[in-house]
Amino acid sequence: MIEFTNVTKKFDGQFALKDLNLTIDDGELFVLVGPSGSGKTTLLKTINRLVVPTSGTVKIDGEDVADSHLQKLRRHIGYVLQTGALFPNMTVEQNATIQLDNLGWPAQKKHDRVVELMSKVNLDPDQFLNRMPDELSGGEAQRVGIVRALAARPKLVLMDEPFSALDPVSRRQLQKIILNLHQQIDTTIVFVTHDMHEAFLLADRLAVIHNGVLLQEGEPDYLMANPADEFVKRFFDVDNSGTRLLKQVLNAGLGRPVGKDDQAITLQNSQTVYEWAGLLEKNPSQLILVDGAILTQSDLISYVADLGKEPTND
Amino acid sequence: MIDEVVAYVDKNAAAIMQALWQHIEISLIAILITIVIAIPLAIGLVNRPKIGEIISQIAGVIQTIPSLAVLGILIPFVGIGTVPAIIALVLYAIMPIFQNTYAGLTHIDPVLLEAADALGVTKRFKLFRIELPLAMPMILSGIRIATVLVIGTATLAALIGGGGLGTYILLGIQTNNNAALIVGAVLSAILALVASWLIKVLSQFSFKKLGIGVLVVLILGGAGLGWSLFNKPSQTITIAGKMGGEPEILINMYKDLVKQESLQTKVQLKPNFGGTSFLFKALQSDQIDVYPEFTGTVLQSLVHSPKKVNSEPQLAYRDAKNALSQKFHMRYLKPMAYQNGYAITVRQSTAKKYHLRTIADLQRVGSQLTGAFDPDFYQQSDGYPGLRKAYHFQLKSVRTMEPSLRYVALADGRVDVTDAYTTDPQIREYHLVVLKDSKQFFPPYQGAPLMTDQFAKTHPQVVRALSRLAGKITTRDMQEMNYQVTVKHRSAAAVAKQYLQQHHLLK
């Protein structure tokens, strides 16, 4: 568990983080999202103390990072940077085993571990282990960066906009790899991105940060459905996000007031038309309740039919 | 020209190889010491940019001081020979290596440094596996610049008795021997190019291999140095000589005579060791044991006696001997017969035409003759200005000329009168006539072995051996031997031995 308590960071008198409180649970894939310059990377770096807060505390499993042995702390935290940041003077294998070298692992164990992880990120060990970083594509380099971060079986991995410099195809592949890996291993991942789609795709929970202030945190669908303020709403670009929410159906003028005998239920998860459609597939006559209005099967049909007529901004 | 150089190399191959090796040795030691100083210094100052800047500035300032001046400044502190030469070279080489290392370390991509920190590597790992390897191309280019610089500057080591290829450059300049000059200059240039290429090749290897390589060289060098120190024969005496052929002939005679007197005494010769004050300081600081010096030089340059130098050679020697003994506790053995003083020469044809025999004769015909003098002679009061006053003569025109050129000009008839040293071989080569100094204006310059009292007391066999030359070797003999060595390019050792044998000084 990572706890930020009243974390404030000033650079040259300017607030980068302002009195920020946040808790990240064990095993979560937690995304810090916000526009560039929002302070999300600064917040990430307070966890492994690359940034020392001006005031406030950061605790990992109850221990203040300010009190821990810095190198020991960092050797047990994986770190993935924007560009891969592989050392150009070392081979792929040497890069991947850096933390293991410093932890004093025996050679064979290091090799086996790296081979195992290489296959998990879809890189052929025989082909790649002895390559130099300048012989790798951006996506390959970043996969090695991920192997390096996971090699020491860390309980916590920090990722600082790891895919922002990649082409869309590589980015999608790597996002899938991260999701798969996260399912397989019991590791907390804190992931920084400015890309809202990426945040939604990856996050168990996410926090929106703007101007050093935590605006809102929660599960992606909840935030989408209930943006705390105009900024969050605009940032998520809810209307054009491609995600269709029940509220949008109401806004389109559909639905009717709740009647006396209506057996309506409220959707539990995403509040999207997709979840609604899935429900109707099993039980076509099911009524649902949204903001005091009732939506029926015919409302969904009308809504989808109308979508084809109006111009979309997608 | 090429034939001359080839012939010169052929004759002096062993000595040239030795000088080349000495040059490599001095340069290598200087570079290794510089690396050991400059790189850790830069590493230590990477996180202290203010101090780093200051050191950079200081290193830069040192580099602007002419290397000769650095050598001069160092002599009182570290003496002469290889050590001050290496210190001066190190001072020079620090700047490029320090600056490149510093720049290499401070220009590493900050993302990589952040990654290293974030992965929790140890300081040692970060320095040796990440920072130094990444800065290595810059560091190596600094070492390359420094090496080329050091090999070039190391030619100046010859000036303070450090040896090396500079000896040939200096010799070439002083004796107008272009072959020697070319050998020294070309070899040092080739050496610089080869070294630069070698470092470029070395830069292909990994940091680890390079480190091991440097370590091996250091250990071997250290072992070699230790071995040579350990194996130094206990009874070695060092005899040095000034620049040029004549001192080299003399010290070879000294060596032969000492060896004859005492077989177990090892003699080390340092020919072309430097100028007067330099040799004298070396003698004072026991870096050398004996060198031949002239009475006139002792009186005029070393003891600075206030009274005029006695023109009577025996009296001049007595004055010099007493002054050296009192002021410096030195023993000045009896001089040889010949004098190597200033003289005035003309062509044989000129002498015949105007019936010139003495300098006083110039009073008569001087206004019809043109003169060319060595710049020093032209200015010094004991040179041309004093001479003119003493003999009351006037020349048609006078100009200054490089010492070696003035003989050629005289022989070619472009000038009629020049100054000369009485034993210069050119007098014989061009059949010149030396005008008699009837008023004994020029101070006597007789050569004799000079050593410290202490050395003379502990080495009676050397004193005995060198005393055999007292009153020997006439001016004509010396001229002939100089001719053999500097014009005919015979080896000084052979010429010396031949003289000693012919005159039954050597059995």
Contacts between the chains, C-beta under 8 A, distances in Angstrom:
chain1	res1	chain2	res2	distance
A	48	B	118	5.8
A	50	B	114	6.5
A	50	B	117	6.4
A	50	B	118	5.9
A	70	B	120	7.3
A	71	B	120	4.4
A	71	B	121	7.4
A	71	B	122	6.6
A	72	B	120	6.9
A	73	B	120	6.9
A	74	B	117	7.2
A	74	B	118	6.0
A	74	B	119	6.4
A	74	B	120	3.0
A	75	B	119	7.2
A	75	B	120	3.6
A	76	B	120	7.7
A	77	B	118	7.7
A	77	B	120	7.6
A	79	B	115	7.0
A	79	B	118	4.0
A	79	B	119	6.2
A	81	B	111	6.1
A	81	B	114	7.1
A	81	B	115	5.7
A	81	B	118	7.7
A	82	B	111	7.7
A	83	B	111	6.3
A	85	B	111	5.0
A	85	B	112	5.8
A	85	B	114	7.4
A	85	B	115	4.0
A	87	B	112	6.1
A	87	B	115	7.6
A	87	B	116	7.7
A	87	B	129	7.9
A	87	B	130	5.8
A	87	B	134	7.5
A	88	B	134	7.2
A	89	B	129	8.0
A	89	B	130	7.5
A	89	B	133	4.1
A	89	B	134	6.0
A	89	B	136	8.0
A	89	B	207	7.4
A	90	B	129	7.4
A	98	B	116	8.0
A	98	B	119	5.3
A	98	B	121	6.2
A	98	B	125	7.8
A	99	B	119	5.3
A	99	B	120	6.7
A	99	B	121	7.8
A	101	B	121	7.9
A	101	B	125	6.9
A	102	B	119	7.4
A	102	B	120	6.3
A	102	B	121	5.1
A	102	B	122	5.9
A	102	B	125	6.0
A	148	B	119	7.4
A	158	B	118	7.7
